[in-house]
Amino acid sequence: MNTSEWVLLAVVLTSAVSCRDNTGSDEVTADNSVVEAPGTESPPASGPEPETPPEEETPPEPRLDIDGLPLPTLTDAPDYEAYLMAQPRYYTATTSPFGDVRSQDNTPFSNRVTNAGANLGRILFYDVRLSANNSVSCASCHQQQHGFTDPAKLSTGFDGGKTGRHSMSLTNAAYYSPGKFFWDERAETLEEQVLMPIQDPVEMGMNLFDLEVKLGLTSFYPKLFEQAFGDEAITNERMALAMAQFIRSMVSYQSKFDQAFAAGAWNNPDFAAVFTEQEMLGHRLFSGFPVGNSASLGCIECHQTSAHTMDRSHVNGLDADNSQDAGAGGGFFKSPSLRNIEVGAPYMHDGRLETLMDVVEFYNSGVKPHPNLSPDLREGGSTTGAPVQMNLTQEEKEALVAFLKTLTDENFLTNPIFRDPFAPEGG
């Protein structure tokens, strides 16, 4: 093909391209406007982009051990010894204005709180392995955010059954000098008490020998027992020691009540610098200080010291006849510390009182004439007087409730040294 033929072919090809079907392309008209090619659309001129729905957070995968059950976080190192050493002077000094807290301590010399022991106790306390069907733990009925009690009137056991009494708060359990546990004081020591719910046919339904074997099949318990006790032997006696250490570390001392002490001289019970006028009135009523024309109740006669724990079991006149539940015998019942009582509803051994105002009104006007009624709840403080009628005004009742709320310790209720080690990190 000569040169002229190549030129002719190029002209023909150029013409063919310029005259092709414009489908899929924009066409420019004579007036220079643009016509969209068929099958295409212009983007909207303006307006916000459509929002992309947020992706739902995927819950973290459960951490499982070699036995297929939950694995605790083992990287933290709670310092229980430092926490207990940080108790303020009015908890530890014999000259505390509300009584000697230290004299109430039921910690045996043979089972002092150690970091390794209490941490092992914490993991046991939260472990569902302690129940027969891996469904509940001690913490199921003793929840940190509620002062280690249960917001339900009666707790639910491993197989759906209900406990016979309300789960008692564990706050300040170390400060009860008789050293006995449960509402009816059937456990002589805390070390004895902690194993009883595990074996209870309603609560956890577990055999202690089977539990020792069960814990031995995990990857982590042998090492934890070695850290706490010097070797890897897993025994129910050691479980009891460790859980008792953890529970005795549950000391509450950072409430508004405690801030009031810290605001001035530690042995000065005048808290007006921190308390509201209403809280101050409630404090004076509770503590038995003179309050002008108001009654001086002296609740602290039973709820003693700055730990606000009972001196011993009492008959409080909740019923005139305790034949349905005699408690420790004769209607006597142990009571827990009043610390964190605001978050510990419902109240009493059977959970019959729903609010703090219900509790105040009971002591104000509802005490029954039980034959073993505490003298502190009788007219004149005698053993035969009629049940006391406090005749509080509405203002005084509300002041007592306000004071009781100053015993709430938010640091205690959220402190990570007491948290669930099986919960997701940061949970």
C-alpha positions in Angstrom: 0.0 0.0 0.0 1.4 3.4 -1.1 1.5 6.6 0.9 -1.7 8.0 -0.6 -3.6 4.8 0.2 -2.5 5.0 3.9 -3.6 8.7 4.1 -7.0 7.7 2.7 -7.5 4.9 5.2 -6.7 7.2 8.1 -9.3 9.7 6.9 -11.9 7.0 6.7 -11.2 5.7 10.2 -11.3 9.2 11.7 -14.7 9.9 10.2 -16.1 6.6 11.5 -15.0 7.4 15.1 -16.5 10.9 15.0 -19.8 9.6 13.6 -20.2 6.6 16.0 -23.3 6.0 18.2 -23.0 8.3 21.3 -24.6 5.8 23.7 -22.7 6.0 27.0 -21.2 9.5 26.2 -22.3 13.1 26.7 -23.1 15.1 23.6 -22.1 18.8 23.2 -24.8 20.7 21.1 -24.3 23.7 18.9 -25.0 26.1 21.8 -22.3 24.3 23.8 -24.8 22.8 26.3 -24.3 19.3 27.5 -26.9 16.6 26.9 -26.5 13.5 29.1 -26.0 10.3 27.3 -28.9 7.8 27.5 -28.7 5.6 30.6 -26.8 8.1 32.8 -27.9 10.3 35.6 -26.3 13.4 37.1 -25.5 13.4 40.8 -27.7 15.5 43.0 -26.7 19.2 42.9 -26.5 19.5 46.7 -27.7 18.0 50.0 -26.2 15.9 52.7 -24.9 12.5 52.1 -27.2 9.8 53.4 -26.1 8.7 56.9 -24.6 5.3 57.3 -26.2 3.5 60.2 -23.7 2.9 63.0 -22.4 -0.6 63.2 -23.5 -2.5 66.3 -20.8 -3.2 68.7 -20.0 -6.9 68.8 -19.8 -8.1 72.4 -16.4 -9.5 73.3 -15.9 -13.1 72.9 -16.1 -14.9 76.3 -12.7 -15.9 77.6 -12.8 -19.7 78.1 -10.4 -21.9 80.0 -9.4 -25.5 79.0 -12.6 -26.8 80.8 -14.8 -24.6 78.6 -15.8 -22.4 81.4 -15.0 -18.7 82.0 -11.4 -17.6 82.4 -10.6 -14.8 84.8 -8.4 -11.8 84.2 -5.1 -12.7 85.9 -3.0 -9.7 85.0 -4.3 -7.3 87.7 -2.8 -7.3 91.2 -5.3 -5.8 93.7 -3.6 -4.4 96.8 -5.9 -5.4 99.6 -3.3 -4.9 102.3 -2.8 -1.3 101.3 -6.5 -0.7 101.1 -7.0 -1.9 104.7 -3.9 0.0 105.9 -5.5 3.2 104.6 -8.4 3.0 107.0 -8.7 6.3 108.9 -7.8 6.8 112.5 -11.4 6.7 113.8 -11.5 3.1 112.4 -8.4 2.0 114.2 -7.9 4.2 117.3 -9.2 3.1 120.6 -10.3 6.6 121.4 -12.7 7.0 118.4 -15.7 9.1 119.5 -18.2 6.4 118.4 -16.4 3.5 119.9 -13.4 1.3 119.1 -13.9 -0.2 115.6 -10.8 -2.3 115.9 -12.1 -4.1 119.0 -14.9 -5.5 116.8 -12.6 -7.1 114.2 -13.3 -10.8 114.0 -10.2 -11.6 111.8 -8.4 -14.6 113.4 -4.6 -14.3 113.7 -4.3 -17.4 111.7 -6.0 -15.9 108.6 -4.9 -12.3 108.2 -5.7 -10.7 104.8 -2.9 -11.1 102.2 -3.0 -9.9 98.6 -2.5 -13.4 97.2 -5.1 -14.9 99.5 -7.8 -12.2 99.1 -7.3 -12.2 95.3 -7.8 -16.0 95.2 -10.9 -15.4 97.3 -12.2 -12.8 94.9 -11.9 -15.2 91.9 -13.6 -18.0 93.9 -16.3 -15.5 95.0 -17.2 -14.7 91.4 -16.7 -18.2 89.8 -19.8 -20.1 88.6 -17.8 -23.3 89.0 -18.7 -23.2 92.6 -22.3 -24.2 91.7 -23.4 -27.7 90.6 -24.5 -26.6 87.1 -22.1 -23.6 86.6 -24.9 -21.1 86.7 -24.4 -19.0 89.9 -21.6 -17.7 92.0 -21.4 -16.1 95.5 -21.6 -12.8 93.7 -25.0 -13.7 92.2 -26.5 -13.0 95.6 -24.0 -10.5 96.9 -23.5 -7.8 94.3 -20.9 -5.0 94.7 -23.1 -2.2 93.4 -25.6 -3.1 96.2 -23.1 -3.2 99.0 -22.7 -7.0 98.4 -26.4 -7.8 99.0 -29.2 -8.8 96.6 -31.8 -6.3 95.3 -34.3 -9.2 95.2 -36.2 -10.0 98.4 -35.1 -13.6 98.1 -32.2 -14.8 96.0 -32.5 -17.4 93.2 -30.4 -20.6 93.6 -28.7 -22.7 91.0 -31.8 -24.6 90.0 -34.3 -21.8 90.3 -35.2 -22.3 93.9 -35.6 -19.3 96.3 -33.5 -18.8 99.5 -35.3 -18.7 102.8 -34.1 -15.3 103.8 -32.8 -12.1 102.2 -29.1 -12.2 101.3 -27.2 -10.2 104.0 -24.9 -7.3 103.0 -21.2 -8.2 103.4 -20.1 -4.6 103.9 -17.9 -4.4 107.0 -18.4 -8.1 107.8 -15.1 -8.1 109.5 -16.4 -5.7 112.2 -18.8 -7.9 114.2 -17.1 -9.0 117.4 -19.2 -12.1 118.1 -17.7 -13.4 114.9 -20.8 -15.4 113.9 -22.5 -15.3 110.5 -25.9 -15.6 108.8 -29.0 -13.9 110.2 -29.4 -16.7 112.7 -25.7 -16.9 113.5 -25.5 -20.6 112.7 -21.9 -20.3 111.4 -19.4 -19.8 114.2 -16.8 -18.1 111.9 -16.6 -16.5 108.5 -14.4 -19.4 107.4 -17.2 -21.8 108.2 -19.9 -19.6 106.7 -18.4 -19.2 103.2 -18.6 -23.0 102.5 -22.2 -23.4 103.6 -23.9 -21.8 100.6 -21.8 -23.8 98.2 -23.2 -27.0 99.7 -26.7 -25.7 100.2 -29.3 -27.7 98.1 -31.1 -24.5 97.1 -28.2 -22.0 96.7 -25.4 -23.7 94.9 -25.8 -27.5 95.4 -22.1 -28.4 95.1 -20.2 -31.2 96.8 -16.9 -29.9 98.2 -14.9 -33.0 97.1 -16.2 -32.6 93.6 -15.4 -28.9 93.7 -11.8 -29.6 94.6 -11.5 -31.9 91.6 -13.3 -29.4 89.4 -11.0 -26.5 90.2 -8.0 -28.8 89.7 -9.0 -29.2 86.1 -8.5 -25.6 85.3 -5.3 -24.0 84.0 -5.2 -21.2 86.6 -6.3 -22.4 90.1 -3.3 -24.5 90.9 -1.0 -21.5 90.4 -3.3 -19.2 92.4 -3.4 -21.6 95.4 0.4 -21.9 95.2 0.7 -18.1 95.4 -1.6 -17.9 98.3 -0.5 -21.0 100.3 2.9 -22.1 99.1 1.9 -25.1 97.0 -0.7 -26.1 94.4 -2.9 -28.2 96.7 -6.6 -27.3 96.2 -8.6 -28.0 99.4 -11.9 -26.7 100.7 -10.2 -25.5 103.8 -8.0 -23.3 101.7 -11.0 -22.1 99.7 -12.6 -21.0 103.0 -9.5 -19.2 104.1 -9.2 -17.3 100.8 -12.9 -16.3 100.5 -12.9 -15.2 104.2 -9.9 -13.0 103.4 -11.7 -11.4 100.5 -14.8 -10.7 102.4 -12.9 -9.2 105.4 -11.3 -6.8 102.9 -14.7 -5.3 102.2 -14.3 -2.4 104.5 -16.2 0.8 103.7 -14.6 4.0 104.9 -14.9 6.7 102.1 -18.5 7.9 102.4 -19.8 11.4 103.0 -19.8 10.5 106.7 -16.1 9.8 106.4 -15.5 13.0 104.5 -17.2 14.9 107.4 -14.7 13.3 109.8 -11.8 14.2 107.6 -13.0 17.9 107.3 -12.0 18.7 110.9 -10.6 17.1 113.9 -11.0 13.3 113.5 -12.5 13.0 117.0 -15.0 15.9 116.6 -18.5 14.6 115.9 -19.8 18.0 114.7 -20.0 17.5 111.0 -21.7 20.7 110.0 -18.9 21.8 107.7 -19.8 18.9 105.3 -23.3 17.8 106.1 -26.4 19.7 105.1 -28.7 21.0 107.9 -31.0 18.1 107.2 -28.2 15.5 107.4 -26.9 17.1 110.5 -30.3 16.8 112.2 -30.4 13.1 111.2 -26.9 12.5 112.5 -27.8 14.0 115.9 -31.0 12.0 116.1 -29.1 8.8 115.2 -26.2 9.4 117.6 -28.2 10.5 120.6 -26.9 14.1 120.7 -29.2 16.8 122.0 -31.3 18.3 119.2 -33.3 21.0 120.8 -36.9 19.9 121.1 -36.3 16.8 118.9 -36.0 13.3 120.3 -32.5 11.8 120.8 -32.9 8.3 119.5 -29.4 6.9 120.1 -29.6 4.3 117.3 -25.8 4.0 117.7 -26.4 2.1 120.9 -27.0 -1.0 118.7 -25.4 0.1 115.4 -22.1 0.9 117.0 -18.9 2.7 116.0 -18.0 4.4 112.8 -18.3 1.0 111.0 -22.0 1.1 112.0 -22.1 -2.6 112.8 -24.2 -4.4 115.4 -22.8 -5.2 118.9 -24.7 -8.5 118.9 -27.9 -10.1 117.8 -31.2 -8.4 118.9 -34.9 -8.8 118.9 -36.1 -5.7 117.2 -39.9 -6.2 117.4 -40.4 -6.9 113.8 -43.0 -9.5 114.9 -44.7 -10.2 118.2 -44.4 -13.9 117.4 -41.3 -15.4 115.8 -42.6 -19.0 115.6 -42.4 -18.9 111.8 -38.7 -17.9 111.9 -37.0 -17.9 115.3 -33.7 -16.6 114.0 -30.9 -17.6 116.3 -33.5 -18.7 118.8 -36.1 -16.6 120.6 -36.4 -14.2 117.7 -32.9 -12.9 117.9 -31.3 -11.9 114.6 -28.0 -10.6 113.6 -28.0 -7.4 111.4 -25.4 -6.2 108.9 -23.6 -2.9 108.9 -25.6 0.2 108.0 -22.8 1.2 105.6 -24.2 1.4 102.0 -27.7 0.8 103.3 -29.1 3.2 100.7 -28.3 0.8 97.9 -29.1 -2.3 99.9 -32.9 -2.5 99.7 -35.0 -4.4 100.5 -34.5 -4.5 104.3 -34.8 -7.0 107.2 -34.1 -10.7 107.2 -37.1 -11.4 105.0 -36.9 -8.3 102.8 -40.3 -7.1 103.9 -39.4 -3.3 104.1 -38.8 -1.8 100.7 -37.4 1.7 101.5 -35.4 3.5 104.1 -38.5 5.5 105.0 -40.2 2.2 105.7 -37.4 1.3 108.0 -37.5 4.6 109.9 -41.3 4.4 110.2 -41.1 0.9 111.6 -38.8 2.0 114.4 -40.9 5.1 114.9 -44.3 3.5 115.3 -44.2 -0.2 114.4 -42.2 -2.0 117.0 -44.1 -5.1 118.3 -44.3 -6.2 122.0 -42.1 -9.3 121.7 -41.2 -11.0 125.0 -37.5 -10.8 124.2 -37.6 -7.2 122.7 -34.3 -5.4 123.1 -34.4 -3.0 126.1 -33.1 -0.3 123.7 -36.5 -0.5 122.0 -38.6 -0.3 125.2 -39.8 2.7 127.1 -37.3 3.7 129.8 -34.8 1.1 128.5 -36.2 -1.5 130.8 -36.7 -5.2 130.2 -40.4 -4.9 130.7 -41.4 -1.5 129.3 -43.8 -1.1 126.4 -42.3 -0.9 122.9 -40.9 2.6 122.3 -43.0 5.1 120.3 -40.6 7.7 119.0 -43.2 10.1 117.7 -40.9 11.6 115.1 -42.1 14.4 112.9 -42.0 14.1 109.2 -39.0 16.4 109.1 -37.2 14.2 111.6 -38.0 11.0 109.7 -36.7 12.6 106.4 -33.6 13.8 108.3 -32.8 10.3 109.5 -33.1 9.0 105.9 -30.8 11.8 104.7 -28.3 10.8 107.3 -28.4 7.1 106.4 -27.7 8.1 102.8 -24.4 9.8 103.9 -23.2 6.2 104.7 -23.1 5.4 101.0 -19.5 4.8 99.8 -19.3 5.2 96.0 -15.6 4.3 96.0 -16.4 1.0 97.7 -19.3 0.2 95.3 -17.1 0.7 92.3 -13.6 -0.1 93.6 -11.8 -2.4 91.1 -10.2 -4.5 93.9 -13.7 -5.9 94.5 -14.8 -6.2 90.8 -15.7 -9.4 88.9 -12.5 -10.8 87.4 -14.5 -12.8 84.9 -16.1 -9.6 83.4 -14.8 -8.2 80.1 -11.8 -5.9 80.5 -12.9 -2.5 81.8 -16.4 -3.9 82.6 
